[in-house]
Amino acid sequence: MVRLAIDLPKIAKVTNTAIPVLIIVFGLAGYFFSFYFHFGTVFFFLLTLINYYYRHIQKPHAILRNFGILGQMRYLIESVGPEFRQYLYASDTEERPFSRVERAEVYRKSKDVDSSSSFGSLLNFDEHEIKLRHSMYPVDKKDSTPYSLTFGEERGIKNTYTITKPFIISAMSFGALGEHAVRSLARGARMAGIPMNTGEGGYPKYHLKEKCDLIFQMGTAKFGVRHKDGRLDDAKLARLAKNKHVKMIDIKLSQGAKPGKGGLLPKEKITKEISELRGVPMGKDVISPPHHLECTNARTTVKFIDHVQRVSELPVGIKLCLGSEHEFRELVEEMKKQNIFPDYINIDGAEGGTGAAPKSFMDDMGIPLFKALPLVQQILIDEGVRDRLKLVCGGKLISPGKQLMAMAMGADAVYTARGFMLAVGCIQALQCNKNTCPVGITTHEKDLQAGLVIADKAQRVSNYVKNLEHDFIELLASMGCKSVKDLTPERVYVPGKAHA
């Protein structure tokens, strides 16, 4: 079946060119033929002024800056969307990976407007719903203990790193995202006082430009810190680690959206600058190896962790999506045997997102977060090493309720990527891998990026963090907890599980 495709960017360019041309056409017609043609002249003149305002003056709406008057159609349709969906199309809770209800909460938080609701939840309440357990005796928020988490303290290293909010911007590279998006997130992270993971994009040029705290991610290809054969270049890593804004190193062993497969950057998104920063050729997809060349089994993986810790002299963590419980336990046993532990383990749920991945991996590989996290926590406890490292996690944790659930199941802090993408204006167009993102986030097209105003979006990131933290503290207090250290699995209701 042939799909009728509409090239909206091209149509928008034609429209934006045609409007001022029509002023001239009607003006000449009014001069030579009939005065009445000047009504068209006035109409298109006003349309040109409106279009100019949309594209070059207003800053909050990237769609209007990129598409002009044509982009206004989206907002007109969106304004009657709830009515259309109610009778004809998907409901507010049906869309994936995030429903309109979930996205709307992030939008409201990022815009710093009221995110309260009324009349009742739109979510299902059945045997599949995981819920937080409130207390009959909530604590006063003023009695809450401020959050603080220090990475590297277990090893007693000099360069420990402390966070004061439990939220971290998850790995998003320059490559997966464009310059404006990276700078918006990094500037917003600095304003909010939280760290940002660089993703496996090589030297983090635009992350560093905004001077936020960074967690440098070393993917399996080691872009930015590699020899030509793909092995670690100690000198490059040491130089990078000395940058005052690089606070930790993140060794990515696997990723929730494509576990068992290396990263993928489509050739459409590789610019000359990205080619230079990553040290890869243009014109062909960049596919990272499925594993680090140094990591072929539990023994060599633990040795590699130790090596990175010694070279960088920073807290070093590992990121993985849980597959085999046996393999993970074997890894922990090897850590005990060598007496070498990462400073944190980041568990990425199989529901995690990415800029590009084979659909079969995204749909059918890996264990979801709320299944994996309790397993990992229990293995660490069983092996008597839970106090040797921190545990963080990610996987659709865009709301404070889900974040608290994860922390009650064992996490010390949480990552989110798509939450922050929504905060800077992502509309879930699902074009991240095509370099055609309509709001200028996952594209390197200058015309599309121009719609994303860095200062405006950075403020939205800061607002999102502020309002996440507000709701997080309120929920924690309602559970009768003064601090996240009071959270236990018993604070979460899991259907089908025996509870005290």
N, C-alpha and C positions, 0 to 999 in steps of 0.2 A: 504494500500500500504506500503510495507517495504522500509524503508529509508536506503540507504547504507551509513554508518557512517565510517569515517576514523579517527583513533586515531593518530593524528599528533605527540603529545608528545612522544608516544611509538615508532612511526616510526623514529622520530628524534634521540631517544636514541639508537635504533638499528643501524641507519646510522652512528652516531658519534662513535659508538664502532667498527663497521665493517671497517671503513676507515683505522685505524692504523693496524687492524688485517690483512687486505689485503696487507699491506706493507710486513709483515712477509711471507705471502703465496707466493706472487710473488718473494720475495727475495729467498726463498727456492727453488722455481721452477726454477729461473734463475741460482742458484748454482748447482742444481742436474740435470736439464734437458737441458735448452737452455738459452744462454745469452739474447735472445730477450725478455724473461719474465721480465728482469730488466727495460724495458721501462714501464711496469706496476708498478714496484717498485718505480721508479722515479715519476710517475704520482701520485700515492697514497701518496707518501711522501710529495709532494707539496700540495696535497689536505689536508693532515693532518696539515701542517703549516698554510694554509689558514683558516682551521676550528678552529685551536687553536687561531688564531688572532681574528676571529669573536667572539668566545665564552669567551675568557679570557682577551683580551687586549683592543679592541675597546670598547667605552662606550656609544656613542650616540644612538645605535640601540638595543633596548631590544629584538626584534625579533631574531636578529643574535646571541645575547648572550644566548638566551634560546634554539634556534633550530639549530644554526650553519649553515653549508652549505645549509641545507634544507630550512632555513629561507630566503636565498638569492633568492629562487624561487619567494617568494612573491614580492620582489622588482623588479625582472625581469618582472613578469606579470604586476605589477603596472606601470612600465615604458611604457608599450604599452597599458595600460588601456584606456586612452582617445580615441585612435583609435578604440579599440574593442567596447567601449561603444557607440561611434558615429554611428557605423554601425550595431551592434548586440545587445547591452545590454542597461542598463539604462543610461540616460543622466546625465550630471554633476549636474543637479538640481532636480533629481527625488528621490534620496534616503532619507529615514527618519530614525530617527528624524532630522538629519542634513544632508543636501546634501553635496556632495563632494566640491562644491564651498564654502559653509560655513565652512567646516572643514579645507579646504586648507588655508583660510584666517587666522584662528587661528594658524595653523602650521607655517605659514610664520612669523606671529608676534612673536611667541614663539622662533623661530630660529633667530629672528632679521635680517631677510632678506626682500628685497623689496616685498611689498604686493600690489603694483599697478597692474592695469588691463589695457586691451586695447580693442579697436574695439567696445566696447559696453557691457552693462550688459547682463548677461544670465538669469536674472529674468524676470518674466512677468510684463508688464505694462498694467493693465486693471482696471476694476471697483473694484477690490478687494485689490489693492495695497495702503498701508498706506505709506506716504512719509513725510519727513521733508520739511518745507518751508524755502527756502533760502531768504536772504534779498538783495535788490538792493544795500544796503549800508553795506557790511560786515565790521566788526571791525578789527583792527589790533590785531594780537595775543598778541603783547607786552602790549596791553591795557587790556587784560583779567584779571579778578580778580581771584586770587588763590582760589581753592575750600577749604571749611572748613565746617564741620558739627559737632555740639556738642550734644551728647546724655545726657539727664538728666538735662539740663539747665532749662527746664520748671519747674521742681520741686525744683530747687535751691540746689541740693544735693552736698555734698563735692566731691564725686568720679565721677564727670562727665567724659565722654570719647569723645575725638575729633578725627575725621578722616580727612585726608587731600587729599584723593582721593575718588571718588564716588563709588569705586568698593570694594565688599566684597566677599571673598571665601565662598560660600554657604555651608550648613550643609553636611558634609561627615565624618562619624564616622570611628574609628578604629574598624573594623568588616565588614562594607560595603567595606572599602578599607584596603589594607594590610599596613604593617609597612612602607615599602619603599615609597609608594605613599603618606601616611600621612606626613611622614617626609619631602618629597620633596616639598609638597604643603606648609607645615608650614615654612620650611626654605625659600622658595621662597617668602612667604608672609612677612617674616621678612625683607628680602632683598629689597622688593618692598615698604615696609612701609604701608601695608594694614592689616586689621584683617582677621581672619579665624574663621568660625563657626565650633564647634567640632562635630556637629551631636549628636544623642542620643546614644552614645557608652559607657556611663559610665565615669569613671575617665580618663581624656584625657592624658594618659601617654606619647604617642609619639608626640602629639601636643605640650605638654609642653617641651619636650626634645629639641625642636628647638627654644624655647624662643620667639615666635611671639605673637602678641596681639590676645587674644582668646575671642570668644563669646561662653559661655558654653550653650549648648542646653539641656533643660530639656524636654524630650519627655514624653509621657503619662505613661511610665513605670518608669520614674525617675531613670534610671540606674546611679549608682554612688552617688545618694543623696536620697536614699529611705529606708524606713522600709521594713520589710519582707512582710507586707500586701499591699505594693505598694504606701503607702502614703509618703509624704515628710518628710525626716529626717532633721530637722532644723540645727542640729549640723553639719552634713556632708556638707550641703549647705554653712553654715557660714565658715567652714574651707576652702572649695574650693574657695569661693569668696575672701578670704584673700590672695590667691596666686597673686603675683604682675602681672602675665601675663594674668589673667582672668579679662577682662574689663567690660563685660556685661553678663546678663543672658537672654536666649531666651526660653520662654515657648511655646512649640509647641502644638497648639490646633488641627491643621490639616495640611495636606501636599497636594500639588497640584496633585501629581501622584496617591495618594490614599486617597482622602478626605473622612472622615467618617470611616476610618479604621486605626488601630494602625500600627506601624512599623513592618517590617518582616525581620528577619535575618535567612536564610536557615541553617539547621543543618550542611550542608556540609562546612560552613564557620566558624563554632564555634570551635576554638582551646581552649586548656586548659587556655591560657592566657586571651582570650576573656571571657571565662566562669568566671574567677576570677574577671576581671575588671567590668563585668556587674552583677555578682552575679546570674548567671543562670546556669542550668545544661547543660551538653554536650549531644549530640546524639538526640536532638529534636529541631524543629524550635522554634525560639524565636519570639513570637507575642505579641506586646504591646497592652494594652487595647485601645478601640476606643476613650476613653476620660480620662482625669484626674479624679481620684476618687473624688477630691475636687471640680470639676467643673461640676455641674449638671444643672445649669441654668445661666442666666445672672448675678443674684445677687451673687451667690457663686463664679462665675468666676472672677468677679471684686474684691471680697474679697481675693481670692487666689493671684491675681496680687499684691494687697497691701501687703499681707503677705510675698511674695517672695521679694518685694522691701525692706521691713523692715529687713528681716533676712539677705539678701545679702549686703545691703547698696550700691548696684551698680545700674546702669541703667538697667531696665528690660523691655523687649519687648515681644510681642506675635506674633506667626506665624500662619496664617490661610489661607485656600483656601476659597474664597467666594462661598457660596451656596445660602442661602436665604438672600435677601436684608433686609427683615423684621427682621430676627434674628440679623443681624449685627446692624441695627438701634436700636433695643432693647438693645443690648449690650452697644452701645454708650450712650443711654439714661440712662442706669444704671450707667455708669461711671460718668455722670453728676450728677445723684442723690446722689451718694456716694462721689463725688468730688475726685475720684481716677482714674488716667489715666496711662496706660503704657507709658514708655518713647518712644516707637516706636511700630508701627504695621507693620508687614511684610506680604504683600499680595503675596501669592504663586499662580501663574497661573496653571490651570489644565493641561497645556502642560509641566509642570515640570517633571523632571526625578527622578529616584530612583534606588537603587540596586535590589529591588525585590518588585513586587506588583501584585495583581490579574489583569489579562488583562482587565476584565470588568470594574474595577475601573479606570485603566489607560486610557481606551478608552472612557468611557461614563459618568464619574462623574466630577462635578466641572465646574467652569466658567473660560474660557481662560483669560489671564492676561489683554490684551488690551480691554476687555469688563469689567472685574472686577475692574480694577484700577480707571477708571473715576467714576464708581459708588461709590466706597469707598470714593474717594476724595470729591464727591458732598455731600455725607451723612455727612461727617465730617464738611464741610462748612455749610450745612443746619442747623446742630445742634450747630454751633458756637464754635466748639472745635478744629478746624484745627491747631490752634496755641498752643494747649496743648501737642502736641506730634509730633514725626517725622514719616514719612511714607516711608518705603522701600519696595522693591518688587523683585520678581524673576520669571523666566519662559522663557527659551530659549534666554536669553539676553547675547549672546556671542559676539556681535559686537557693536561698538560704536554707530552706527545709531539706532539700536533697544534700546540701553540703553538711548539715548537722547529722543527717543519717549516716553519711560516710564517716564522719568523725566519731560517731558513737560506735561504729563497727571497727574502729581501730586507727583511722587516719589522724595524723597530727596536723595536717594542713591539706588544702585542696587546690588543684589546678583547674582552670577552665580556659578554653580557647574560644569556642563559639559564643559563650556568654559575652565576651569582650568584643567579638566581631559584631554581634547584634547591637552592642552598646554604641559602636561607631557607625551604625546604620545599615548593617546587612539585612536584606529583605528575603533571604533564603531563596534566591533565584536559582541555586544549584548549578551555577556556571563557573565554579571555582577553578576547574581544570581547563577552561577554554580561553582564558585571557579576555573575556568579554563581560566581566562583572559590571552590571549597570550602575552600581554605586561607587565604583572605583577602588574597591578593597583588594580583590584578588586579581588585579590586572596591572600590566605595565604600559598600557596605552595611555599616553599623556592626556589625551582629550577626556578620557573617562576618569583618570585620577584627578583632573582639575576640579571635578565636582566635590571632592572630599577635602574640606577645609581643615587643616591640621589643628589649629587653635580651637575651633568649635568642637571637633570630635574628641580632642584630648580632654576637654572639660566634661564631655559626656562620660568618658572612662572614669574620671574622678568622681563624678556624681554616682555612677553605678556602684563603685566601691563603697562610697559613703552610705548609700541606702542599703546595700547588702549588709554592711556591718550593723546598721541600725536594726534591721529585721533579725539578723543573726543573734544579736544580744537579747532582743525581746523574746525570741523563741527559746533561747537557752535559759533565760530567767523563768519562763513559763513552765519549763521542765524541772524546775527546782534546783538548777545548777548555777553555782556562782562562777564556775570556770569550765573550760572544755575538758579539764582533767577529771571533772566529775562525770563525764559522759561514759556510759557503758553500753554494751549490746542490749541490756535489759530496758534501756530508755527508748528502744525502737520496737514497735509492734510489727512482727513479720507473720503473715497468715500461715497457718499450718505448722508453726513452730511452737513448742511448749514454752510458756513464759511463767515466771514467778509471779 
